[in-house]
Amino acid sequence: MHMIDWNTYRQQVVAGVGGFAKLSPETVRGYGAMGGAGQQTGQLDAKTRELIAIAVAITLRCDGCITVHTDAAHKLGATKEEVAEALGVAVSVNAGAAIVYSTRTLDAYAASAEA
């Protein structure tokens, strides 16, 4: 059993974006243009871009992004192992960010102590 019905949720997200597009078409069109801009360089293949998107999605904790980009990566031939590797990269970067922000917090503490 899955945590949630990802296929239904993905359909709901797509429908919701469609509804938003009716209310604010330029916003959604601009979003689409940003997504398409990266494809224009031709440096990364579509599967690699989707694996990166999955890693970013978990960093942002966006379930909509997770379901859309995981489905796209699967359809582009990404294996479960490739997805897991992308997730591992995201986990390590998030941990690294926590370390960096820990040093900033200690610096803020030191500044407070000097005041």
C-alpha positions in Angstrom: 0.0 0.0 0.0 1.3 3.5 -0.9 1.4 6.4 1.5 -1.0 8.3 -0.8 -2.6 7.7 -4.1 0.2 9.4 -6.1 -1.5 8.9 -9.5 -4.8 10.5 -8.4 -2.9 13.2 -6.6 -0.8 14.0 -9.7 -4.1 14.3 -11.7 -5.4 16.6 -9.1 -2.3 18.8 -9.2 -2.4 19.0 -13.0 -6.1 19.9 -12.9 -5.4 22.5 -10.2 -2.7 24.1 -12.3 -5.1 24.1 -15.2 -7.6 26.0 -13.1 -5.0 28.4 -11.9 -3.9 29.0 -15.5 -7.5 30.1 -16.3 -7.3 32.7 -13.5 -3.7 33.8 -14.1 -2.6 32.6 -17.6 0.6 34.7 -17.8 1.9 33.3 -14.5 1.5 29.7 -15.6 2.8 30.5 -19.1 5.9 32.1 -17.5 6.4 29.1 -15.3 6.2 26.9 -18.4 8.7 29.1 -20.2 11.2 28.8 -17.3 10.9 25.0 -17.4 11.4 25.0 -21.2 14.3 27.3 -21.1 16.7 24.8 -19.6 15.8 22.3 -22.3 17.0 24.7 -24.9 20.7 24.4 -24.0 20.8 20.7 -24.9 23.5 20.0 -22.3 21.5 17.6 -20.1 19.1 15.0 -21.3 15.5 15.0 -20.2 15.9 12.1 -17.7 18.8 13.8 -16.0 16.8 17.1 -15.7 13.9 15.1 -14.1 16.3 13.4 -11.6 17.6 16.8 -10.6 14.0 18.0 -10.3 13.2 15.1 -8.0 16.1 16.0 -5.8 15.0 19.7 -5.7 11.4 18.6 -5.0 12.3 16.7 -1.8 14.5 19.7 -0.7 11.5 21.9 -1.1 9.1 19.3 0.3 6.7 19.7 -2.6 4.5 16.7 -3.0 3.2 18.0 -6.3 6.7 18.3 -7.7 7.6 14.9 -6.4 4.7 13.1 -8.1 5.0 15.0 -11.4 8.8 14.7 -11.8 8.9 11.1 -10.5 6.3 10.1 -13.1 8.2 12.0 -15.8 11.5 10.4 -14.8 10.0 6.9 -14.8 8.5 7.5 -18.2 11.9 8.6 -19.5 13.5 5.4 -18.3 14.9 6.3 -14.9 15.4 3.3 -12.7 14.5 3.1 -9.1 18.2 3.0 -8.3 18.9 6.2 -10.3 16.0 7.9 -8.4 17.5 6.6 -5.1 20.9 8.1 -6.1 19.4 11.5 -6.9 17.6 11.3 -3.5 20.9 10.5 -1.8 22.5 13.6 -3.3 19.6 15.7 -2.1 19.9 14.3 1.4 23.6 15.0 1.6 23.2 18.6 0.3 20.4 19.2 2.8 22.6 17.9 5.6 25.5 20.1 4.3 23.2 23.1 4.3 22.3 22.4 7.9 26.0 22.3 8.8 26.6 25.6 7.0 23.6 27.3 8.8 24.8 25.8 12.1 28.0 27.8 11.7 26.0 30.9 10.9 23.9 30.4 14.1 27.1 30.0 16.2 28.4 33.2 14.6 25.1 35.0 15.4 25.5 33.8 19.0 29.0 35.1 19.2 27.9 38.5 17.9 25.1 38.6 20.5 27.6 37.7 23.2 29.9 40.6 22.1 27.0 43.1 22.2 
